[in-house]
Amino acid sequence: MSRTTRRTLLRASALGAAIAPLLLAPEVYAAATTRRDLYTRSRFAALRRRTFRLEGPTRHWRVKLTKVRNLPNCSRHDQHAFSLTFRAGSAGPEQGSYLLRRPGFKPTTLFIVPSDRRRRTYEAVVFRKP
């Protein structure tokens, strides 16, 4: 006859909690992990100096990703803590959330803020800690 101890129950419940998302709703788990992968430094760094389409509700603008930088007080090259700098050829949008598109790039929503008076340079900050 086997005895069930508290330690055995804790181990079993920890294991169950770890695999439950995979068993109960794999599509939800996949969507959550994919969504997080949209906001990684390596994804954007590979596209530095490339042109994107920044889409608003009624207009769109062409912008170029010019910098991918470290955030202050975060580890260097942290995959989930960095800033992006974009440059537009003409005056772009006001600050707000916009959809960033490019062929072969899954559309990604970013909150951008103009960093100059003429609204040609924009900053976006990504800080996604687990």
Secondary structure, 3 states (H helix, E strand, C coil): CCCCCHHHHHHHHHHHHHHHHHHHCHHHHHHHHHHHHCCCHHHHHCCCCCEEEEECCCCEEEEEEEEEEECCCCCCCCCCEEEEEEEECCCCCCCEEEEEEECCEEEEEEEEEECCCCCCEEEEEEECCC
